[in-house]
Amino acid sequence: MFLDLNHYKLDVYKSARELRFECYQMLSRLPDNERFNLTDQIRRASTSVVLNITEGCSRKSETERKRYFEIARGSVIELDSCFDIAIECKYIERENLEKTGKLIKTTFILLSGILR
C-alpha cells in the first residue's frame, strides 16, 4: 500500500485479496455459535493467504519464497475445508459459494504454478 512493491501487481496476490474479501462477506452467513470456531478460522486462513504471499515475495532466497507460498497454499486448502464444513452443517448453500469456490481454485492454481 504505502510501499510500491511488485507483489501488488501479481495475479496471485490480486486473487488472494479478492478471496479474502469474499470470505469476509461469507462470515455474516455463519451462525453466532461459530464465532470463535469456523468464523475465526476462515478469517485467519484467508488473511494468511494474502500475508504469506506478501512475505514470500519479499524474500531473496527461492527456498524461503517457496516456503511462504507453500504456507499460503495450505491456507487455501484450509479454506476449502472450512467451507465444506459450513455446507455440511447447512450454514451456507453450495450455490451461494460459487464465486468463493472459483477464487479458491484460481488462487490454488496460481500458487501451485509459482511453486513449480
N, C-alpha and C positions, 0 to 999 in steps of 0.2 A: 504494500500500500504506500508507505512513505518511501521505501527503498524501491527504486525502479529496477527490479531484478527480473531475469529472464524467465523464471518459472511461471510468472503471471501469464505468459504468452503460450504456455504448453497446453495442448488439448487435454492431457490427463489431469492437469491442475484445474482447468475450467470444468471438466466433467465432475471432478471430486467436489468442487464448490457447489455445483448445481445439485449433486447428490445430497450433500449435507443440507442444503436448503429444503429439498423435497422431504428428507427425513424429518426435519423440524416441523414441516407442515403436517406430517402424519401423526406427530405426537399428540395433538389435540384429540385424535380419534381413539386414543387408548384410555381405558378407564383409570380413575384416580388410584385404585388399589395397585396399579402397575407403576405408579410414580417413582418408586425407589428401586424398581427392578428393570422391567423392559424399557420403560421410558428413558431412564438414566443410561442404560446400556446402549440404546440407539443413539442418544445424544453424544456419548463418549466415543463410540465407534465411528460415527460419521465425521466427527471433528478430528479424530485420529487419522483418518484417511487424508484429509487436507494437510494437516500439520506434518505428517510423516513424508508426504510428497515434498512439501516445502523444505523440510530439514534435509531430506535426501539430496535435493537439488543444490544445497549449499555445501555439500561435501566434495572435496577434491578427489578423494580415493574412490575408485569404482567399486571396490568391495564395500565400503561404507555406504555409498549411494544405494547399492543394491539391497543392503540390509534394511534401510529405511523403506525402500519400495516394497520389499517383502512384508514388512510390518503393515504398511498401508494396504497391501493386497489381502492380508489376513483380516484386517478390519472390514474390508468389503465383504469377505466371506462371512464374517460375524454378522453383518447387517442382513445378509441374505437369510441366515438362520433366525435372526430376530423376527423378521417379517414372516417367515414360515411359522414360527410360534404364534405370532399375532393372528395369522389366518386360522391356524388350528384351534386357537381359543375363541375364534369368531369375534375378535375385536375389530378386524378390518376385513372387508371382502377383497378377494384377489383382484377383481376387476378395478378396484379403486387404487391398486398399486401398479398399474400399467407403466406410468411414467417413472416411478421409483425403480421398478424392475428393469426397465431399459437402461437407466443410469447405472444401476448395479452392474449389469452386463458390460456396458461400454467402459466403465471405469476399470473393471476387472481385466478386460481385453487390452486396454491401453497400458495398464501396469504390467501385464504379462509380456507385452511387446517390449517394454523398456528393459525388462529383466532378461530378455534373450541376448 
